[in-house]
Amino acid sequence: MESLEDRVARLEKQVAYLNRHLGIDPRFIDSLAEGPSLPPDFYRELGRGKLVKAIKIYREATGSSLLVAKNAVEAMAKQARSIE
């Protein structure tokens, strides 16, 4: 029978694989749970530091105003930089 530690390790590997496959940067996992569901392209652009593209995608996905999208994306980028 598989130990709890082995099972957790296997599940963590699976989650890491899925994150890579979907293009989700692990630094942004907390923001996934807090906010609206955003497409993988958003997280890819945010991870690359392409804030203008990320803001555009955020607006398209959420219907937010430019100001709301800009503030949200900049806050996520700031959070990601503080984790590094």
C-alpha positions in Angstrom: 0.0 0.0 0.0 1.2 3.5 -0.9 2.3 5.6 2.0 0.8 9.0 2.6 4.1 10.8 1.8 4.5 8.8 -1.5 0.9 9.7 -2.5 1.4 13.4 -1.7 4.6 13.4 -3.6 2.9 11.8 -6.6 0.0 14.2 -6.5 2.4 17.2 -6.3 4.2 16.0 -9.4 0.9 15.7 -11.2 -0.1 19.2 -10.2 3.2 20.6 -11.4 2.8 18.8 -14.7 -0.7 20.2 -15.2 0.5 23.7 -14.3 3.3 23.5 -16.9 0.9 22.0 -19.5 -1.7 24.7 -18.9 0.9 27.5 -18.8 0.1 28.5 -15.2 3.0 30.0 -13.3 3.0 28.6 -9.7 3.6 32.1 -8.4 0.1 33.0 -9.4 -1.7 30.1 -7.8 -3.1 32.3 -5.0 -4.6 34.7 -7.4 -6.4 31.9 -9.2 -8.4 31.1 -6.1 -9.1 34.8 -5.3 -10.3 36.2 -8.5 -12.1 35.3 -11.7 -11.1 32.4 -13.8 -8.6 33.7 -16.4 -7.2 31.9 -19.5 -3.7 30.4 -19.5 -2.6 33.1 -21.9 -3.2 35.7 -19.2 -0.8 33.9 -16.8 1.8 33.3 -19.5 1.9 37.0 -20.4 1.9 38.1 -16.8 4.8 35.7 -16.1 6.7 37.2 -19.0 6.1 40.7 -17.7 3.9 41.7 -20.6 1.5 43.7 -18.5 -0.2 45.5 -21.4 -1.1 42.2 -23.0 -2.1 40.7 -19.7 -4.4 43.7 -19.0 -6.0 43.3 -22.4 -6.7 39.6 -21.8 -8.0 40.4 -18.3 -10.4 42.9 -19.7 -11.7 40.5 -22.3 -12.1 37.7 -19.8 -13.8 39.7 -17.1 -15.4 42.7 -18.8 -13.6 45.0 -16.4 -12.9 48.6 -17.1 -9.3 49.6 -18.1 -8.7 51.0 -14.6 -9.9 47.9 -12.7 -8.0 45.6 -15.0 -4.8 47.7 -14.7 -5.0 47.7 -10.9 -5.7 44.0 -10.7 -2.9 43.0 -13.1 -0.4 45.3 -11.5 -1.3 43.9 -8.0 -0.8 40.4 -9.3 2.6 41.3 -10.9 3.7 43.0 -7.6 2.7 39.9 -5.7 4.6 37.6 -8.0 7.7 39.8 -7.7 7.5 39.7 -3.9 7.5 35.9 -4.0 10.6 35.6 -6.1 
